[in-house]
Amino acid sequence: MSVASLHRNFKEVTAMSPIQFQKQLRLQEARRMLLADSTDITDIAFRVGYESQSQFSREYARMFGLPPRDDIKRVKKNSMDG
C-alpha cells in the first residue's frame, strides 16, 4: 500500500490523519498521567513526546479547552462534585 493510500484509508476510518490521531493519543495519555500522577507538566510533555512544553500546552488547550493545569483542576473538581 502506498503512503498516500494509507493516509486516505486511515482518514476514511478515523476521520483524521495519522499525525492528528497520534497527537490525540499523546494528549490523552498526558491527561491520564496528569490525573493519575499529578507530576510536573513539563516532565509529562517530554514523556509523551513533546520537545517543547509551550507547544504541548497550546495543543493540550486546543484539544481539551483549557491549559493542562487548569484542565486537571477542573476535571478533579468535577469528579469530586459528581
C-alpha positions as CSV (number, residue, x, y, z in Angstrom):
1,M,0.0,0.0,0.0
2,S,1.4,3.4,-0.9
3,V,1.7,6.2,1.7
4,A,-1.0,8.2,0.0
5,S,-3.3,5.2,0.0
6,L,-2.6,4.5,3.7
7,H,-3.3,8.2,4.6
8,R,-6.6,8.1,2.6
9,N,-7.8,4.8,4.1
10,F,-6.7,5.9,7.6
11,K,-8.7,9.1,7.3
12,E,-11.8,7.3,6.0
13,V,-11.8,5.1,9.1
14,T,-10.8,7.6,11.8
15,A,-11.8,10.9,10.2
16,M,-8.3,12.3,10.9
17,S,-4.8,12.0,9.5
18,P,-2.3,9.6,11.1
19,I,-0.5,12.6,12.6
20,Q,-3.7,14.0,14.1
21,F,-4.5,10.6,15.5
22,Q,-1.1,10.2,17.1
23,K,-1.3,13.7,18.6
24,Q,-4.7,12.9,20.1
25,L,-3.3,9.7,21.6
26,R,-0.3,11.5,23.1
27,L,-2.5,14.3,24.6
28,Q,-5.0,11.8,26.0
29,E,-2.1,9.9,27.6
30,A,-0.7,13.1,29.0
31,R,-4.1,13.9,30.5
32,R,-4.3,10.4,32.1
33,M,-0.8,10.8,33.5
34,L,-1.6,14.3,34.9
35,L,-4.7,13.0,36.6
36,A,-3.0,9.9,38.0
37,D,0.4,11.2,39.0
38,S,0.0,14.9,39.3
39,T,3.6,15.2,38.3
40,D,5.3,18.1,36.6
41,I,3.6,19.2,33.3
42,T,7.0,19.7,31.6
43,D,8.1,16.2,32.5
44,I,4.9,14.7,31.2
45,A,5.1,16.7,28.0
46,F,8.5,15.2,27.4
47,R,7.4,11.7,28.4
48,V,4.6,11.7,25.7
49,G,7.0,13.0,23.0
50,Y,6.9,16.8,23.0
51,E,10.2,18.7,22.9
52,S,8.5,22.0,23.8
53,Q,6.4,22.5,26.9
54,S,4.8,25.6,25.3
55,Q,3.8,23.6,22.2
56,F,2.4,20.9,24.4
57,S,0.3,23.4,26.4
58,R,-1.0,25.0,23.2
59,E,-2.1,21.7,21.7
60,Y,-3.5,20.5,25.0
61,A,-5.6,23.6,25.4
62,R,-6.8,23.3,21.8
63,M,-7.9,19.7,22.4
64,F,-9.3,20.0,26.0
65,G,-10.4,23.7,26.1
66,L,-8.0,24.7,28.9
67,P,-4.3,24.6,29.6
68,P,-3.1,21.5,31.4
69,R,-3.0,22.8,34.9
70,D,-6.5,24.4,34.7
71,D,-8.0,21.4,32.9
72,I,-6.7,19.0,35.6
73,K,-8.1,21.2,38.3
74,R,-11.5,21.3,36.5
75,V,-11.6,17.5,36.0
76,K,-10.7,16.8,39.6
77,K,-13.2,19.3,40.9
78,N,-16.0,17.9,38.7
79,S,-15.2,14.3,39.8
80,M,-15.4,15.3,43.4
81,D,-18.7,17.2,42.8
82,G,-20.4,14.4,40.9
